[in-house]
């Protein structure tokens, strides 16, 4: 299994960030996570993912960053 992080952004003033990832295990998932830190701890976490047989280039071909 493997996980690759792609576009990663973090606002140090707001202590909020977001990242795109690809997880490959039994299946492949492309997703995004949004986090907020408070006091060096994760206060909020949202994660959305989509199962796909495509690699990242194929998955993002119609809407690349």
C-alpha distances in whole Angstrom, upper triangle without the diagonal:
4,7,10,14,17,20,21,24,26,30,31,34,33,30,28,25,22,19,17,13,11,8,5,4,8,9,10,11,14,16,18,19,22,23,27,27,31,32,28,27,25,27,26,22,22,19,19,16,17,15,15,15,16,14,15,19,19,19,21,24,26,26,25,25
4,7,10,13,17,17,21,23,27,28,31,30,27,25,22,19,16,14,10,8,6,5,7,10,11,10,11,12,14,16,16,20,21,24,25,28,30,26,25,23,26,24,21,20,17,18,15,16,15,15,15,15,13,13,16,18,17,19,21,24,24,22,22
4,7,10,13,14,17,19,23,24,28,26,23,21,18,15,12,11,7,6,4,6,9,12,12,10,9,10,11,12,13,16,18,21,22,25,27,23,22,20,23,21,18,17,14,15,13,14,14,14,15,15,12,12,15,17,15,17,20,22,21,19,19
4,6,10,11,15,17,21,23,26,25,22,20,16,14,10,9,6,5,7,9,12,15,14,11,11,10,11,12,13,16,17,21,22,25,27,24,23,21,23,22,18,18,15,15,14,15,15,15,16,14,11,10,13,15,14,14,17,20,19,16,16
4,7,7,11,13,17,19,22,21,19,17,13,11,7,6,4,7,9,12,15,18,17,14,12,10,10,9,10,13,14,18,19,22,24,21,20,18,21,19,16,16,13,14,13,15,16,16,18,16,13,11,13,16,15,14,17,19,17,15,14
4,6,10,13,17,19,22,21,19,17,13,10,7,5,6,8,11,14,17,20,18,15,13,10,10,10,11,13,15,19,20,24,26,23,22,20,23,21,18,17,15,15,14,15,17,16,18,15,13,9,11,14,13,12,14,17,14,12,10
4,7,10,14,16,19,18,17,14,11,8,5,5,8,11,14,17,21,23,21,18,15,12,11,9,11,12,14,17,19,22,24,22,22,20,21,19,17,16,15,15,15,16,19,19,20,18,15,12,13,16,14,12,15,16,13,11,8
4,7,11,13,16,15,13,11,7,6,4,7,9,12,15,18,22,25,23,19,17,14,12,10,10,10,11,14,15,19,21,18,18,16,18,17,15,15,14,15,16,18,20,21,23,21,18,15,17,19,18,16,19,20,17,14,12
4,7,10,12,12,11,8,5,5,6,9,12,16,19,22,25,28,26,23,20,17,14,11,11,10,10,12,14,17,19,17,17,16,17,16,15,15,15,16,18,20,23,24,26,24,22,18,20,22,20,18,21,22,18,16,13
4,6,9,9,7,6,4,7,9,12,15,19,21,24,27,30,28,25,22,20,17,13,12,10,9,9,10,14,16,14,15,13,15,14,14,15,16,18,20,23,25,27,29,27,25,22,23,26,24,22,25,25,22,20,17
4,6,6,6,5,6,9,12,16,18,22,24,28,31,34,32,29,26,23,20,16,14,12,11,10,10,13,15,14,15,14,15,15,15,16,18,20,22,25,28,30,32,31,29,25,27,29,27,24,27,28,24,22,19
4,6,5,7,8,12,15,18,21,24,26,30,32,35,34,31,28,25,22,19,17,14,12,10,10,11,12,12,14,14,15,15,16,18,20,23,25,28,31,33,35,33,31,28,29,32,30,28,31,31,27,26,22
4,6,8,11,14,17,21,24,27,29,33,35,38,36,34,31,28,25,21,19,15,14,11,11,11,13,13,15,15,15,16,18,19,22,24,27,30,33,35,38,36,34,31,32,35,32,30,33,33,29,28,24
4,5,9,12,16,19,22,26,27,31,33,36,34,32,28,26,22,19,16,13,11,8,8,9,12,12,13,13,12,13,14,16,19,21,24,28,31,33,36,34,32,29,31,33,30,28,31,31,28,27,23
4,7,11,14,17,20,23,25,28,30,33,32,29,26,24,21,17,14,11,8,6,5,7,9,9,10,10,10,11,12,15,17,20,23,26,29,31,34,32,31,27,30,32,29,27,31,31,27,26,23
4,7,11,14,17,20,22,26,28,31,29,26,23,21,17,14,11,7,6,4,6,9,12,12,12,10,10,9,10,11,14,16,19,23,26,28,30,29,28,24,27,29,26,24,27,28,24,23,20
4,7,11,13,17,19,23,25,28,26,23,20,17,14,11,8,6,5,7,9,12,15,13,13,11,12,10,10,11,12,14,17,20,23,24,27,26,24,21,23,25,22,21,24,24,21,20,17
4,7,10,14,16,20,22,25,23,20,17,14,11,7,5,4,6,9,12,15,18,16,15,13,14,12,10,9,10,11,13,16,19,21,23,22,20,17,19,21,19,17,21,21,18,16,14
4,7,10,13,16,19,22,20,17,14,11,8,6,5,7,9,12,14,18,20,18,17,15,16,14,12,11,10,11,12,14,17,18,20,19,17,14,16,18,16,14,18,19,16,14,12
4,7,10,14,17,19,17,14,11,7,6,4,7,9,12,15,18,22,24,22,20,18,19,17,14,12,10,10,9,11,14,15,17,15,13,10,13,15,12,11,15,16,13,12,11
4,6,10,13,16,14,11,8,6,5,6,8,11,14,17,19,23,25,22,21,18,20,18,15,13,10,10,9,11,12,13,15,13,11,9,12,14,12,12,15,17,15,14,13
4,7,10,13,11,7,6,5,6,9,11,15,17,21,23,26,28,25,24,21,23,21,17,16,12,11,9,10,10,10,11,10,8,7,11,12,10,11,14,17,16,14,15
4,7,10,8,6,5,6,8,11,12,16,18,22,23,27,28,26,24,21,23,21,17,16,13,12,9,10,9,10,11,12,10,10,14,15,13,15,18,20,19,18,19
4,7,6,4,6,9,11,14,16,20,22,25,27,30,32,29,27,24,27,25,21,20,16,15,12,12,10,10,10,11,9,11,14,14,13,16,18,21,21,20,21
4,5,6,9,12,14,17,18,22,23,27,28,31,33,30,28,25,28,26,22,21,17,17,14,13,11,12,11,13,13,14,18,18,17,19,22,24,24,23,25
4,7,10,13,16,19,20,24,26,30,31,34,36,33,30,28,30,28,24,23,19,18,15,14,11,11,11,14,14,16,19,19,18,21,23,25,26,25,27
4,7,10,13,16,18,22,24,28,30,33,35,32,30,27,29,26,23,21,17,15,12,10,7,8,7,10,11,13,16,15,14,17,20,22,22,22,24
4,7,10,14,16,20,22,26,28,31,33,31,29,26,28,25,21,19,15,13,10,8,6,6,6,8,8,10,13,12,11,14,16,18,19,18,20
4,6,10,12,16,19,23,25,28,31,28,26,23,24,22,18,15,12,10,6,5,4,6,8,9,9,9,13,13,10,12,16,17,17,17,18
4,7,10,14,17,21,23,27,29,27,25,22,23,20,17,14,11,9,5,5,7,7,10,9,9,7,11,11,8,10,13,14,14,13,14
4,7,10,13,17,20,23,26,24,22,19,20,17,13,11,7,5,4,6,9,10,13,13,12,10,14,14,11,11,15,16,14,14,14
4,7,10,14,17,20,23,21,19,16,17,14,11,8,6,5,6,9,12,14,17,16,15,13,15,17,13,13,17,17,15,14,14
4,7,10,13,17,19,18,16,12,13,10,7,6,4,6,9,12,15,17,20,19,18,16,19,20,17,16,20,21,18,18,16
4,7,10,14,17,16,14,11,11,8,6,5,6,9,12,15,18,21,24,23,22,19,22,23,20,19,23,23,20,19,17
4,7,10,13,12,10,7,8,6,5,7,9,12,15,18,21,24,27,26,25,22,25,26,23,22,26,26,23,22,20
4,7,10,10,8,6,6,5,7,9,12,15,18,22,25,27,30,30,28,26,28,30,27,26,29,29,26,25,23
4,7,6,5,5,5,7,9,12,15,18,21,25,28,30,33,32,30,28,30,32,30,28,32,32,29,28,25
4,6,5,6,6,9,12,15,18,22,24,28,31,33,36,36,34,32,34,36,33,32,36,36,33,32,29
4,5,8,9,12,15,18,21,25,27,31,34,36,39,38,36,34,36,39,36,35,38,39,36,34,32
4,7,9,12,14,17,19,23,25,29,31,34,36,36,34,31,34,36,34,33,36,37,34,32,30
4,6,9,11,15,17,21,23,27,29,32,34,34,32,30,33,35,32,31,35,36,33,32,29
4,6,7,11,13,17,19,23,26,28,31,31,29,27,30,32,29,28,32,33,30,29,27
4,7,10,14,17,20,24,27,29,33,32,31,29,32,33,30,30,33,34,31,30,28
4,7,10,14,17,21,23,26,30,29,29,26,29,30,27,27,30,30,27,27,25
4,7,10,13,17,20,23,26,26,25,23,26,27,24,23,27,27,25,24,23
4,7,10,14,17,20,23,23,23,21,24,24,21,21,24,24,22,22,21
4,7,10,13,16,19,20,19,17,21,21,18,18,22,22,20,20,19
4,7,10,13,17,17,17,15,19,19,15,15,19,19,17,18,18
4,7,10,13,13,14,13,16,16,12,13,17,17,16,17,17
4,6,10,11,12,12,15,13,10,12,15,16,15,16,18
4,7,9,11,11,15,13,10,13,16,17,17,18,20
4,5,8,9,12,10,8,11,13,15,16,16,19
4,7,10,11,9,9,12,14,16,17,18,20
4,6,8,5,6,9,10,13,14,14,17
4,6,5,6,9,10,13,14,13,15
4,5,5,6,8,11,11,10,12
4,5,5,6,9,10,8,11
4,6,5,8,10,10,13
4,6,8,9,9,12
4,6,5,5,8
4,6,6,9
4,6,10
4,7
4
